[in-house]
Amino acid sequence: MTSSTPDPTRPSSPLLSRPGAVVVEGGVVAAHYGDPLREQRLLAEGVGLVDRSDRDVVSVPGTDRLTWLHSITSQHLDRLTDGSGSEALVLSPHGHVEHHLVLAEIGGTTWADVEPGTGAALHAFLERMRFMLRVEPQRVTERWAVLSLVGPRVEDVLAAAELPVPTQAYEVRSTSGGFVRRMPPIGDGAPVVDLVVPRAELGAAADRLLDAGAGLAGVSAYEALRVEARRPRLGVDTDHRTIPNELPWLRTAVHLDKGCYRGQETVARVHNLGRPPRRLVLLHLDGVSEVLAEPGTPVLAGTREVGRVGSVVRHHELGVVALALVKQSVQQDAVLTVAGSTAAIDPDDAPAEADDTLAAARERVRAVRSATIGR
């Protein structure tokens, strides 16, 4: 897991004072609270509260905010309704991903929470693009923080805490001190609800949810389920060459019937050709090394570099797994290595191919996981 970028405007979370808390290296939130694998199972089977207050938060009030954001991002936003959200990308002129935004439209303001350490750059970009429009982008990380509830019992905890219960993906509901937003599930279908709360009330908000039945879990548990769900992170699972067509963001953060935004020509051209240069896959690693590979580590087929890994995690059921961007030419059953560990592409990430190819891929994964279990 990649550590957060230290930032004086984003103080350490008060939840780091809770028993067992182990801080993310160089970060401001807890990686875990003493038992990462148990915390993963809590998110998968019950409900856990994850402190994600290292994320940057930007707010955009102003009459022209939606038409403006529509014109400068990949998403169709000019008719985004109050109480709804979305995801969007800011692209370079050549179509490379520069920012990934998770949005919420509530009470006359559009909110965006983004990767830790990227808020200042996003805010600077928005300021450059204001021109004479009635918008006032503000970086508000020092005042607002993100928490996430994850697990099958999310709705029970929200109800017990007397908080709104959004039921549809990207539905946003206001609270007395912020808002809640339903997100797509992670892991093997674990529901996710984000809560944006005043930073000064972070500890009290957490206690309210813990008293309602949630258990405390670190971000490493969230990361493991995120990887299982093939949900990429900007700057971890992407590099300077990444285009939306290589990622699931093409479905969640890009509106393909919308034009006239920076980088749109690349997105449309590659989509029409139907074959982006790389694809995102889940790799199973044999876990030979106790040290997990860092993001950016090459994926090799023999001596030939065919991709890069991003997030690498220890999953409570799958063992050591990673998200990787690999070349389209890499065969589904290819024998791969990452930092000396044998790796195999998960069969679920195969394009439509013959059954014998998928069968070979499943055998490769079984062999890799057997090597891990046998250690």
Secondary structure, 3 states (H helix, E strand, C coil): CCCCCCCCCCCCCHHHHCCCCEECCCCCCEEECCCHHHHHHHHHHCCEEEECCCCEEEEEECCCHHHHHHHHCCCCCCCCCCCEEEEEEEECCCCCEEEEEEEEEECCEEEEEECCCCHHHHHHHHHHCCCCCCCCCEECCCCEEEEEEECCCHHHHHHHCCCCCCCCCCEEEEECCEEEEEEEEECCCEEEEEEEEEHHHHHHHHHHHHHCCCEEECHHHHHHHHHHCCCCCCCCCCCCCCCHHHCCHHHHCCCCCCCCCCCHHHHHHHHHHCCCCEEEEEEEECCCCCCCCCCCCEEEECCEEEEEEEEEEEECCCEEEEEEEEECCCCCCCCEEECCEEEEECHHHCCCCCHHHHHHHHHHHHHHHHHHHCC
